[in-house]
Amino acid sequence: MNSILLRIAFSLFLMFGFVGSSYFFSFYLSELEANDREGFLTKKAWDFTNSLSDEDLVGQTIHIAIPAKTVDAVALTEIQKTRPGGIILFGKNLGKREEIKDLTANLQKVAKEESLHPFLISTDQEGGRVFRVQDGVTAYPGAMAVGQTGNEVWGNTVGFVTSYELKELGINFLFAPVLDINNNPFNPVINTRSFGSDPERVSNVAVAYEAGARKGGALPVIKHFPGHGDTNVDSHLGLPIIKKTLSELETLELVPFKKAIDSGAEAVMSAHIVYPLIDEKYPATLSKKILTGILREKLKFEGIIITDAMEMHAISKNFEKERPGVLTLQAGANIVLLTSWGETARKFKDQILTAYRAGEFITKGPDGIERNVLKEAVFKQIRKKIEMGLYDANSIQPELVNENQNLKSFLEAKERERRDLFLELQKSDFYLKEITRGSIRAYPQGIPERKDFLSKSIRFVKNPFLQKSLEEVKSGDIKSIGQLAKSKDFTYFLFDSSSEKEIESIAKLAKKYPNKSFVVFHGGTPFVKLPQLPNLNYVLSFSLTQESWKSMGEVYKDGKSIKAAELILLPKDGKTPTLGAFPGGI
């Protein structure tokens, strides 16, 4: 008997030993392959960087906009003169799906013809009110709506699908997600672009979005470092100032950024905000203390740093004479983002080129070794372009990937993996309906479960998608509301709104008819005056998408309880923040 047990034990030992050794051997091989790829990527990126002329080297650090939906004569001239590293696309550039694919393909074709490295082609596709691509990308609700679900899986799904669909259109650089914590209800620019008012929600859902987007194929950018949530000034229009110490930032604003970086985030966008207790002179975009001292050294971020748009008044009206393009690269940024072309692009290129030739980007580290900061900035960008597989048959280096079979196999495996996941999600329509319905919330408190209420409801809604979802509810004429209010047939009066003015008029009716229950389906920003009355409830979607309007009606109609919104909203006597000059902008 003991002999049999010994044989069994010995067999198990051999089996587990074999499995264990196979695992560690496989892990060892994976490490070797990863190291081989790293070595190849680094060498090639430096070879490309060192081969660039001064003008091309400087041009790579600049990303510009173009005026139309095609690579017209103006766009071609701008590319030839600036020789940029990337192109940012706005709504004016983005038409139907096929138009977008033609545009991005032609941009890369021009890059090849002009002997330029492949472009990083970017756009702001945050969802909700910042939704550049109207055809070809799933219309998910905005960040705040997704954040209200508290569901990391949903965050990951939205990030992945958005990124994948952009990549299929030829857009490979995604300016999302926003990691700003909107704990200041007076914030005029971040608003519903934030995933929430608390660091835990933003850290969980927004960071999951970033991880999903990274897997999707377009490079996501976390923004706006080190935090744009707690300000009441729009940096498009003025220079925000946040008087917080580094310790204070570490307990709130930096929490999601740190988590995202620790999770592998590869690109960060800076904020045009002054933090005088850290750097009393320069905003984060121009501050070496912030971009290098905090982001690079303290948070150990090794990826790409891109500025927010340098034409924004926070920079252009306050630091234009101090050569902001030079300052931001010296501070630690790798890409200078411009949302224009022409004279502005030329000015930035000239100032950077002059500084480069004067040796202003040569620094010495603590070890006494000289560094060329501008070359390092270009190296990081080109290395990422290689790693993303942008050097294909239609680039200036069509055989690059074939030079390293390991890298080629790695990129092909990644592409198969993302394609399989996309097709799997497609079977469920990318969970658009479930995610949108899961984001609907009530204010000022939750709405309890309801029974037999539809027959006692009457609607005065204008939005066609909300009308369709509430078609079982009788429609009323607002001119007859006085007569309807006297009727015992109706208890619930349903309205829709997307503005503060509409809400105020509905609140007046609720005050006039206190014996009736008023429900406002509000699709716009919740950071407006929301009068509180005993007989007035709000159903919020934080988003104006078609699916958001439909979901508000469907969730209410189901009769199940609706959770209260978890947000810091305007105090009773608070003044509504004015909408920024670029409400859909970065």
N, C-alpha and C positions, 0 to 999 in steps of 0.2 A: 504493500500500500504506500509506504513511504517512498519507494522507488518510483511509483507512478506519479506521486505528487511532485517529486523532484524533476521528473521529465517534463511535466506540465509547466512547472515554474521556469525551467530552463528554456522551454519553447516560447513562453510568454516574454522572457527576458530578451531572447533573440528577436522576436517580433517587434517589441517596443523599441529595442535598440536600433533595429533596421528603420522603423518609422521615424524615430528621433533623428538618427543620422541623416536620413533622406531629407527631413525637414531642414536641418541645419545646413546640409549641403546645397539644397535648393536656395535657401536664404543667402548663403555665401555666393552662389552664382548670380543671384539677383543684385547683390551688392557690387559684384565685379562689373556687371553690365551697367549699373547705374554710374559707377565711377568712370567707366569707359565713355558713356554718353557725356558726363560732366566735362571730362577732359577734352572731348571733341568739340563740344559747344563752346567752351572757353577759348580754345585755340582758334577756332574759326572766327568767333566774334572779334577777337583781338586782331586777327589777320585782316578782317574786313575794315575794322576801325582804323588801324594804322595805315591802310592803303588809301584812305580818303584824303582829298585835297582839303585845305583849310575851309573853303567855302562849303563843300559838301559836309564836312564835319559839323560846322555850325548849323547848317540847314537841317541836319538830322535832329537837332534838339528842338526844332520848331514845328508845331502842328498848326495848320491853317484851315479856314473855311473856304468854300467856293460858292459862287452865286446861284447856280441853277441845278436842274435835274440831269444835266448832261455835262460832259467834259467839254465845255464850249471854249471859245477863243480866250476868254478872260481866265478861265481856270487853267488852261494850258500855259498861258503866259505866267501866271502866278507860280505854277509848279516849276517852270523853267528858271524863274528868277530866284525864288526862295529855296528851291530844292529841299522841300520839307521831309520830315520823317513820318508824317501822318496827316490825315485829312479828317476834320470833324464835320458831320452831316447834321443838318437841321431839317425841320418840317418842309422848308422851301425846296430842299434837295430830294425829298423822298415821296415818290408817287406810288404807282402800283407795284406789286411784287416784281414783275418782269422789268420794269423801269429801274428799280433799285438794283437788281442783279446786273443789268447792263451797265449802270453807273459804276458800281464797284469793280466790275470786270475791266471796264475801260480805264478806270483810275490805275489799276495794277498794270494794265497794258502800257499806259503812258509812263509809269515808273520804270518799266523795263526799257522802253524806247529812249528814255532820258538817262539811262545808266544809273538809276536810283535803286536803292534797296526797297523791297516791298513796303507798302504803306501799312501802318496801323490805321484802320478806318473806324472812326468812333461815332457814337451818338449817345444821347441821354434817353434811355428806355426804362424809366423807373416804374412805369405803370401808373394808373390813375391819371392825374392831371399832367404828368410829364410823360407823354406817350408819342414819341416822334414818328415811329413807323406805324402807319395805320393799316397797311395791308401786308400780311405775311408773318405777323407776330401775334400770338394769343393775347387778347385784351384782358389781362388780369386786372383786378382792382389795385389801387395804389398801396404804397408801403404801410401806411397807417392802418388800412383795412386788413392787410395780411398780418400785421403785428397784433391786431386785436384778437385774432384767432389763438394766439399764443402757441401755435402749432409749428414746431421746427420742421416737420416733414413737409408741411405746406410751403414753408419758406424755401426749403431746398428745392421743391418741385417747381415753384415759380421762377426761381433763379435759373435752374437747369433749362427749362423749356424756353424761357426768354433768350438765354444765351445761345442755345442750339439753333433756334429759328433765325436769330440775327446772323450767326455764322453761315447758315445756308444762303443768306442774302448777300454774303460777302462783307458783312460788318463784323470785324474781329476784336473790337475794343469797346466794352460796355461800361459807360459811366454810371454805375450803380453797383452795390446798394448804398443808400444814405445811412451812415451810422450815427448821425447826430441825434441826440436825445432831446426831443421837443418838450422840455420841462418848463419852458417859458411860453405861456399861451399868447403873449404879445408878439411872438416872432412872426414877421411878415413874409418871410421867404421860405423857411423850411416847412413849417406847418404840416400838412398831411403827407409830405414827402418823408417824414420820419416814421419809423416803425412804432414809436411810442414815447411815453413820458418817463419811463423808468429804465435804468441801465440793464436790468435783468431781461426784460422783454426784448429790448433792442439787441442785446448780446446774444440771446438765444435765436430769435427768428431771423434777424438781419444777417447774422454770421452764418446761419444755415443757408440763407439765400446766396451768400458769397461762395460758399463751398459748392453749392449746386451749379452756380453760374460758371465757376472754374471748370467743372466737369463738362459743361455744355460746349465748350470750345472757344467762345469769345472771352477775352481776358477781362474780368470784372475789376472795377476800381472802387475801393471803399473811400467814402468822402463824408465831411470835409474836415480834414485833420487840422487841429486836435479837437474840433467840435464847434458846430455852428448853431446848436440848439438853444442856448441860453443867451440870445441877443434880441433886441427889439429894433435893430437897424439892418436894412437890406444892403449887403455889400455890393450889389449892382449899383446902388445909389449913393452910398456913403461908406464911412469907415467904422465898422463896429468895434467896440472895445469891451472886453470882458475882464473884470478885475478879480481874477482868481489866481491863487498860488498853484504851483505844480501839484502840491499835496491835494488841494481841492479838486483839480482836474482828474487826479488819479482815482478819486472816489466816485466820479460821475462820468465826465466826458470821455476819458481815456479807457474806461472799462471795456466797451465793445471793440474799440480799436485794438487793444491789447489781445483780446480773445481772438479776433480775426487774424491778427498777425501770427499768434501762436498756432493757429489752425492752418496756416499756410497761405494767407492772402499775399498776392504778388504785386499789387499796384495800389497806390494811395494818392488821393487828390488833396491838395492843401487848401486851407481856408484863408481868405483875405481879412483876417481879424487880428487886432492888436491885443496881446495879453501883457499889459505893462508890468505886472509883477514878475514876469519871466524875461521879457524883452521890451524895454520901455520905448524903443525907437521904431522897430519894424513889425509889421504883421507877420503871421506865421509863414506865408508864402515867401517872404524875403528874409526870414530869420534863421541864421545858422544855429542859434541856441535851441530853436524848436525843431527844425527839419533834421539837423545833424545831432544836436545834443540829446533831444528827447526821442525822436522817431528812429534815427539810426542807432545811436549808442545805448539809450536806455531801453527802448522796446526791441532792439536787435533786428530792425527791419532791413532786409537786404534787397528788396525788390525795386520797382520803378516808382519814382515820385513825379507826379505831373501836377502842374499848377492849375488852379481854377482859371477862368478866362481873364487874361491880363488887361483887357479893355474895361473891365468893371471899374466903376468910379473909385472904389476903395483903393485901387492901385493907380489908375490913370490920372486921377485928380489930386493925388497926394504924393506920389513918388516918381512921377514921370521924369523929372530932371536927374534922378539918382540912378538911372539906367536899370530899371527893374529886371530886364532880361538877364543882365550880368549878375545882379544881386541874388536872384533866385537860384541860378546855377551854382554860384559860390556857396550859397546856403545849404545846398544838398539836393536840389531838384534835378531831374534828368530831362524833363520835357517842359517847354514853355508853350502853353496852350493859348492860341489866338482864335477868336471867333469871327475874324474878318480876314481881309486880304488887302493887297495893294500897298499903300503908303505905310500903314501900321506894320505890316509884315516886314517890309524893307527896313524900316527904322529899327525894329528889334534885331534883325539879322546884322545890320551894320554895327550896332552897338556891341553885340556879342563878338563879331568878327574882329573888330578893332581891339577889344579887350583881350581876345585870344592871342592875337599877334603881338600884343604888348606883354604877354606872359602873365596876365592877371589870373589865370586859372592854374598856375603852377603853385603848389603848396608843399610844405614839409610836414610829415607826420611826427608823432612823438619819438619814433625811431630814427628820425633824421632822413628818411627816404623821401625823395621827391615824388609827388603825385600830380598827374594832369587831370584835374577835376572834370574838365569838359570832355576829354576822351573817355573817362570812366562813365560819364553820363551816356554817351553814345554807345559804348560797349554794352551797357545794361540793356538798352533798347534793342540793339541788333541781336544780342544773345537770346532775348525773349522771342524775337521774330523767328529765329532759327528753330527754337524749341517749340514754337507753335506750328511749324511746318509751312510757313509762308513762302519759303524758297522752293517753289514748285516749278513745273515745266514752263510757266508763264512769267518767270522772274529772271533776273540777271544771272542767277546761279542755278540753272535748271537741273544740274547733276549733283547738287550739294547733298541731298538726302541719300543718294545712292553711294556716296563716299563712305558712309558708315551704316552697315547693315543693321547694327544694333539699334541706332536711332530710327531707322526706317521701320523696323519691326515694331518698335515701341509706339511710334506715331500711328501705324496701321492698327495696332491693338486698341489704342485709345479711341480711334475713330469707330471701330466696330463696337466697342463697349458703349459709347454714347449713342450710336445709331440704334443698338438693341434696346437701350433704356427708353429712347424717344419713341420707338415703335410700340413699346409696352405701355407707355403713358398715353399714347394716342388712342389706344383701345377704350380708354375711359374719358376721352375728350379732354385730356390733360387736367382732369379734376377741376375745371374752371367753375362749374356750377357749385360743387361742394365747397370749394375754397371761398367763393364769393358769398354763398349763403352763410358759411361759418363765420364771416366777418361782421355780419349785421348786429348792431348793438342798440340799446335804448338809453335815453337820458331824460331826467336826471337820475332815475332809478330804473331797475329792470321792470319789464312788463310781465305780470304773472300769467299763468296758463288761463286760457279763455275758452268757454263753451257757449254754443248757441248765440254767437255775437254777430255773425255775418248778416243775418236777417234783420238785425237792428242797426246795421251800419249803412251809411250813405257816403259816397265819394264825390269830391270836388277836385279831382286830380287832372293835371294837364299833360304830364309826361306820357307818351304813347306806350312805353314799355311797362310802366307802372299800371297804366289803365288795363293793359292786357292781362297782367298777373292778378288784377282785382276785378276781372270782368264779371264774376258772380255777384259782386256788390252793386247795388242800385246806384246809378249816376244821378246827381242832383244839380240844379241850376243855382249858382251862388246868389243870383238876384232874388231867389225865393227862400233864402236861408232863414229869414225871420219867421216865415210861416212854418217851415220845416222844424224850427226849434220849438214851436208850440206843440208839434205832433208827438204823441206817445209812441209812434211807430219806430222812431229813430233815436238811438242813444249815442252812437259813435259817429262822429263827423271826421272824415278822412281828407287830408290835404297833402299836397306836395310842395316842396320848396328847394331852391338852390341858391337863395340869397337872403341876407339879413332883412331886407325890406319886405320880402314876402312873409317871413316869419313874424315880423312886427304886426302886419295886418291880420294874420291868423290869430296871434295872441290877443288882439283887440276883440276879435269875435269870441274867443274863449272867455274873456273877461265879461263880455256882454251877456253870454248865455252860460252861466255857471252850472246849470243843471245838465248840461250835455258834456260828453267826453270828447275832447279834440285830440287827434293824432296827426302829427306832422312828419311826413316822410322826407327827410332832408338829405339830399345827395351831395351838397357842397361841403366846404370846410366847416368843421364844428367850432372853429375858433372865431365865432361871432356871438352877438348877444342872443342868448336863448332864454327868453322870459320864462320864469317858473311860476306856474299856477297849479292849484290842486287838480284841475280838470284838463291839464295839458301835458301830453307826452310826446317825445320825439323818437322816431326810429331813424338811426343814422347808418349810412353806408360808407362815409369818408371818401367817396369816389363817385364819379359821374358816368361810368361805363354803362352800356346797355344792360349788361348782366347784373350790375349793382342795382339799377332801378327795378329790374324784374325780381331780384332776390328780396328786396325790401318788402314788396307786396306778398311774395310767396311765404316768407318767414312769418309775417304778421298773420296771413290768412290761415296758416297751419294751426294757429291757436295755442301752440306751445309757448312756454315762457321764453322771453328774450332777455339775455344778460345785459347788465348795465355796462356802459362804456367805461373802460379803465384808462382815464386820461386826466391830465390837469387842464381844465378848460377855463374860460374867462370868469373872473369873479363877478359878482352881481353888478357892480358899478364900473366894471372894466371897459376901457375904450377898445373897440375893435381895431386890430392892426390893419393898416392899409396894405393892399396887395402890391407886391414888388413890380418894378418896371418890366421884369421878365418872368411872369408867373409860371411859365413852362420851361424856364431856363435852368442852367446849372447853378 
